Amino acid sequence: MSDVVDVACLDTIKTGWLISVKVVRLWKHSTFFGNTIEMVLSDIKGTRIAATIMPNEFPTHWKEIKQGQWIRIFNFHVKEATRSMLTTINKHRLQLTSVTIITPIRTRSYNLYLHCFRFYDIVDRAIPFDYLIDVMGTIVNMGPLCNASNDAYEENLAYLRFEIVNARREGRLACHARGSLAINLHDVYLRNTCESVVWVLRFWKMTNGQGVVKKSVVLRSNDLCSDFLYNPIDAEVDAFRAT
C-alpha cells in the first residue's frame, strides 16, 4: 500500500493514493440515478477536499463513515472540481468507487477545520458565487419563523431571516434559512440569546439581494448540506471571541 500523502499533493495522474482525513460534512444527494454520498474531508493540515460516492459504487466499509470521524481512504479517482456549487476551494475532488478501501482510524485532532471567509471579501464579491462558504459571527436582528407561500414550484417551507455581524461589528450580512435548518436555528437562538454566542454558518450559498438591495450579497442555506454550529469549541472560535 502507498504512503499516506497530504491532500494538497493529490493530482489526477493516478488512483492509488492513500490519505488520512476527517469527515467534516456528510450528506446524501438524490439524483436521477439514485442517491450519492457527498462529503467534505480535511487532512490534519486543514486542507479540505470534496468527495463523492456514486450510486452502486459503494466502497468497502462505506457504511461505517460518520460525520466528525477520521478515516483512511485508499485507491480513488481524483477529478477536476467543476460543479456549480463547490464546497471547497480545492481545484480537485475525489470520486470513491467499489475498489476504494475506507478504514476508520483513531482521532488525530479535534479541530473542526473551519474555513471562514472574511465579510469584506463576501460583500466585495471577491469570492465566486459558485462556492458554498463558512461564515463566523454573532447573529442579530433575528426575524420570526415564517412559512413560504405554496405555489406551483415550491412546497410550503419554513423560512427565517436574520443578520450576522463580524467580531468588530463592522461587517454585516443578511441571511435566509429554509426548511428544517431554519426551524432548528430559530429554536437554538431563542434558547440562547447571550451576545457572547458565536455562530458558524457552514456551507451557505452566496446570492444577490432583491429589490432595492439587489446589489448586496445575501447568504442562503442550501437544502442539502448547509448547517450551523452554536458556540463550538475550536481555536478559531476562541480567537474570534478575543477580537
N, C-alpha and C positions, 0 to 999 in steps of 0.2 A: 504494500500500500504506500502511496505517496506521503511525503512530509506535509504537515499542516502549514498552510500559507495564509497570509493576511488577505482580507477581501480586496484590498487595493491592488493586489498582484494578479487578480483574475483577468483572463482575456479569453477571446473566442477561439483560440488556436486548438485547444484540446478539451477533453471531457473528464480526464482522470484527476480532477482536483480534489483536495481534502481540506475542509475548513472547519473551524470550531466557532460557533456563533450563538448568540442569544436571540430567541424569538421575541422581537419587540412588539409585533402585532400579528394577529392571525384571524382570518375570516373566510367565509365561503362566498363564492360569487356564482350566481345562476346564469348559465348560458344556454344557447340552443342545443348544445351537445351534451349538457349536463353540468354538474357543479364542479368548479375549480376550487382548489385550496390556494388562497393568497396569503403571503407572509411578507413582513419586513424583518430582516435579520441584521444583526450588528456583531462585528467581532470585538475583541476586548479593547481595541484601539478606538472604537467608536465609529468605524466606517460601516455605513449601512448599505444594504442592497435588497431589492425586492426579489421574491421567488414565487414561482407558480407550479402547482401540481395539476396537470391537465386531467380531465375525466378519463378513467380506465388506464391511467398511467401511474398508479399509486406505488411509491417506493416501499422498501422493507421498513417496517415499524412506523409507518406514517401516522397510524392511529395514536401513537404514544406522544405525538407532538402536542405541547401545551404552551399557551402564551406565557412568557416570562421564563421559560425553560432554556437551558443551554443544551445544544445538540451538536453532534459531529456529523457532517454530510460528506459523502464520498461518491464521486462519479456522477457528474451532472453536466448539462449543457450551459454555456454562458452565451447569452444573446444580447443584442443591442436593445437598450431601453427606448422604445418608440411609442409607447401608449399615450393616450390623450390625457390621462390623469396619473402622473408619476408620483410614487410615494417616497422616492429618494432622489437626490441629485446625482446619483451614480449613473454613469453612461451605460452600465450593464445591468442585466437582470439574470436570474437563474431559472432554468427550467428543469425540474426534478422529474425523473421518469421511473419506470418499473425496475430499472437496473441501478438506480440510486440507492445507496445504503444510508439510513439515518439511525444514529445511535445516541440516545440520551446520555449526557455526561454530568459530572458534578458541577455545581455552580462555580463559575470562575470570578464573577463580580456581581454585586447587587446594583450596579449603576443602571439607571433607566435608559441611558443613551438617548437623551432628548436631543433634538436638533431644532432649536427655536430660532426663528428669524427675527431680525430687528424690525420694529414697527416702521421705521423710516424707509427701509427697503421695500416694505409692503406698500405703503402709501405712495411712494415714488414709482411703483411698478417696476422695480429693479429685478423682481423675480417673475419669470414667465408664469402665466396663469395655468399652464399645463400641470403644475406641481400641486400636490396636497401638502400642506405645511403644518409645522408645530408652532404654537404661539404661547408665550407665558405672560401672565399679568394678573391684575385684580379686576374682577367683574363689578361693573357699576350700571346704574340705570336699568335694572332688571325689569322687563315688562311682564305682563300677565301671560299665563299659559292659554293659548287660543287653539281653535280648530280651523283649518283651512276649509274654505267653501268647496263643496263637492262639485266637480264638473266632469266633462267627458273624458278628460285626460288624467285626472288625479283623484285618488281616494281621499276620504276625509281624514286628514292627518293633523296631529298636534304640531304646533309651531311656537317658537319662542324667540323674542328679540331682546337683545341686551348689548352692552358695550364692554369692551375690555381695555384697560389702560396699562401702560408700562410702569416700571418701578418708580420713575420720577414724575409720573402722571403728565408727561409732556406729549405722549402719543396716545391716540385713541382710535379704536377700530369698532365699527358696527358689526354685529354678529347675528346670524339667523340659524337656529337649530330646528330640526324637524323630527317627527316621529317619536319613538321610544327614547331616543337620546335626549330630546327636548324635555320629556316628562321627567326623566331621571335627573337631568341637570337642574331643573327647576326645583325638584324636591330637595336635592342636596343643598342648593342655595338657600332655600327657606329655613333649613335646619341649622345653617352655619353662615351667619351674616357678619362675622367679625371681619374688620377691614384688613387684618393681617393675613387673611387667607390668600394663598397663591393658587391660581388655576392654570392648568396647562391644557390647551385645546390641541388635540393630536389629529393630524391628517385631515385638516379642514381645507375647503376649496375657496380660492380667491375668485371673486366675481365683481362685475361692475354694479354700482348702485343704480337706483332707478329714480325717475322724476327729476327733481331739482338737484339731487345729489348723484346723478348718473356718472359723474367723473370721479367719484370716490370709489374706494375698494371696500367690499363687504365680504366677510368670511361666512361661508355657509357650510353646514355639516353635510358630509357625504353619507347617503343612506347605508352604504356597505361597510365602510371601515373607520369613519370618524369616531372619536372617543374623547373623553376628558378625564383629567386627573385633578383631584382635590387635595391640596396641601401634601403633595407627595414627598417622601423622604429621598432627597437627592442633593448632591453637592451644588449643582447648577441652581436649584431652587433656593438653597441656603445663601448663595451669592446674590440672588435676586432680592431676598429679604434684607440683606446687608447694604443694598444700594441706597 
